[in-house]
C-alpha cells in the first residue's frame, strides 16, 4: 500500500520556483564566466555525452551532457530521456535520479514517461531536473521534428583558450 500523500501543488510550486532561480543564475554565470556569447561555435555528441565550444576554430571549453528529454514538434509531446530507449547510455548520465526524486516526493510530472508538451510544464521539468542533478547550465537543440533538451556539467577550460 502506498501511504504517501497526494501531490502537493504548493510544494511543487516552491520546488519549481527555487529551481527556476537557481537555473537562471547558473545559466547567466556559465555564459558570463566562459564567454559563451558572440562568435562562439559549439559541437555536441550524444554518443560520448560531450559538448565543446570553440572560437576561430579553437576549442576553449568542454563539458559533459545529460539528455533531459525531447519534444516531438508535430505530436507536441515530451519524452523523458530515461524513457527513451533509442538514446546512447552515455547521454543519460544520472537522469534516473530525477525520476526517483519525483516518485519519492509525489511530483507526478517527473516519473511520467511522457506528457503533452505544454511549454510551462516542460520548462518546470527541465529546471527541476537541472536542480536535482546540480547542472551548471541548460542547453537545447532543434532538429527536424525534435527539440532536444540537455543539462551541461563538468565544464573545463582547455589549454587552447584564447
Secondary structure, 3 states (H helix, E strand, C coil): CCCCCCCCHHHHHHHHHHHHHHHHHHHHHHHHHHCCCCCCEEEEECCCCEEEEEECCEEEEEEEEEEEEEEECCCCEEEEHHHCCCCCHHHHCCCHHHHHHHHHHCCHHHHCCEEECCHHHHHHHHHHHHHHCCCCEEEEEEECCEEEEEEEEEEEECCCCC
